[in-house]
């Protein structure tokens, strides 16, 4: 008699924090031992424990970007594991979305999943239902924990405590690690005072940055626990801008839109601070819809005004025209208004460009939250909460649109094939309730491919990966062409079809040839991946070659 088939079992363990991992017998070992005992109890069912261990220590369950779990999934995909065993379901993931992906991936590999302390597995529909219920509670627990952390940070900042993150230039941590406050670094404080003085004199970030570089002023030198060193570089305009807006130099602590007295000493006096803020407010309103700019319009909807420039450094200025009683808005390179024609200048439909800018920022922030690229030094206790706040901000951006987009966007550059946006770090930090210097610098830099194409009279902007965009009119005509072709094959006269459709015979003749396009072209039309310039007008304006390969070359598929 043939014995039971062997079920190859792999154990996965995880611990959120690194506390206790240095112990000889830690939480990961305890989980593994319990799972191994469970596998041993199922030996009569053919279960066999594989020797390889899959342990993730000090990692959150909110994402699948973990080394051990990725190794485990690679082995599952390769067909070398039949059963994944965990101590509790939330050891593998705390995310409902990730769990759904995991179950699908395991099922495709004919692999099951079991939690030894919760007595169910994914091989049954009841098991999957129970897992979904448990994961709902796990996700709820994570969100409650995030709220508790946010409340703790808010309460501590209200008392004036420094809650961590990258140290601002001019300050060091208190020598006593248990004292949550800052102490002045005298050498760096002189740099801070010099920067404030320069801006009070010149009122121009570019000028201040040039002088700072010439005088050898540098950013803060940071040495991390792993021995790596960063900083100590010439100060950029963005860094100077955030520094000049940081109330920490007044001896204050900021939390979202509130500012509290801090427990540290101030570097900048009130008078100098007020003069700098006044000049910055004046600079922020210059050139935005001002009548001094030729062609500018005072349009409250033109929220990108003053934000974008083209690759030559020329400002993109809002303008408009009236056509058939409709007011059409555009953003154009300023030289096209003041200096006539220039083939290198930009002229973009304003609503489309504004929507594109919002989409680019939304996609960037969403990706950053999902891949944990928000904070410069991610911490297990705050990362999840911050990521959730970023996703909340993305949802708010979709609701408020340009009114919030204008506050988030500091500046941007459009060039052929690329769009580059710089976010306002101070605003983003305020909305997230974290110090600006705690944000990952890459979070403030949005870079994406950018392409401008035309489909008939319609202008299209393509950003990032090109997604299918079916043309409903062309799709409908292709389907009708197949119907007419079938009628012609069955013996119906073209004139009869034209009379029934109440159109000229040439209309039917030109469009019926769509049914004889190559399968590749027809499939592209139906899914919307055809070249944007391949319109119905172009397809019916030429006689199609009979050879499919020639058709594909003619219509831009080769």
Secondary structure as GFF3:
##gff-version 3
##sequence-region A 1 558
A	DSSP	beta_strand	7	15	.	.	.	ID=ss1
A	DSSP	alpha_helix	27	41	.	.	.	ID=ss2
A	DSSP	three_ten_helix	43	45	.	.	.	ID=ss3
A	DSSP	beta_strand	47	49	.	.	.	ID=ss4
A	DSSP	beta_strand	54	57	.	.	.	ID=ss5
A	DSSP	alpha_helix	67	77	.	.	.	ID=ss6
A	DSSP	beta_strand	83	86	.	.	.	ID=ss7
A	DSSP	alpha_helix	89	92	.	.	.	ID=ss8
A	DSSP	alpha_helix	96	108	.	.	.	ID=ss9
A	DSSP	beta_strand	112	115	.	.	.	ID=ss10
A	DSSP	beta_strand	120	121	.	.	.	ID=ss11
A	DSSP	alpha_helix	125	158	.	.	.	ID=ss12
A	DSSP	beta_strand	171	173	.	.	.	ID=ss13
A	DSSP	beta_strand	182	184	.	.	.	ID=ss14
A	DSSP	alpha_helix	186	202	.	.	.	ID=ss15
A	DSSP	alpha_helix	205	214	.	.	.	ID=ss16
A	DSSP	beta_strand	221	223	.	.	.	ID=ss17
A	DSSP	beta_strand	229	231	.	.	.	ID=ss18
A	DSSP	alpha_helix	237	245	.	.	.	ID=ss19
A	DSSP	three_ten_helix	247	250	.	.	.	ID=ss20
A	DSSP	beta_strand	252	255	.	.	.	ID=ss21
A	DSSP	beta_strand	258	261	.	.	.	ID=ss22
A	DSSP	alpha_helix	270	284	.	.	.	ID=ss23
A	DSSP	beta_strand	308	310	.	.	.	ID=ss24
A	DSSP	beta_strand	316	323	.	.	.	ID=ss25
A	DSSP	beta_strand	326	333	.	.	.	ID=ss26
A	DSSP	alpha_helix	334	338	.	.	.	ID=ss27
A	DSSP	beta_strand	347	349	.	.	.	ID=ss28
A	DSSP	alpha_helix	350	370	.	.	.	ID=ss29
A	DSSP	alpha_helix	383	400	.	.	.	ID=ss30
A	DSSP	alpha_helix	402	408	.	.	.	ID=ss31
A	DSSP	beta_strand	409	415	.	.	.	ID=ss32
A	DSSP	beta_strand	417	423	.	.	.	ID=ss33
A	DSSP	alpha_helix	425	432	.	.	.	ID=ss34
A	DSSP	three_ten_helix	436	438	.	.	.	ID=ss35
A	DSSP	three_ten_helix	441	444	.	.	.	ID=ss36
A	DSSP	beta_strand	445	455	.	.	.	ID=ss37
A	DSSP	beta_strand	458	463	.	.	.	ID=ss38
A	DSSP	alpha_helix	472	489	.	.	.	ID=ss39
A	DSSP	alpha_helix	494	501	.	.	.	ID=ss40
A	DSSP	alpha_helix	505	512	.	.	.	ID=ss41
A	DSSP	three_ten_helix	513	516	.	.	.	ID=ss42
A	DSSP	alpha_helix	519	527	.	.	.	ID=ss43
A	DSSP	alpha_helix	536	540	.	.	.	ID=ss44
A	DSSP	alpha_helix	548	554	.	.	.	ID=ss45
###
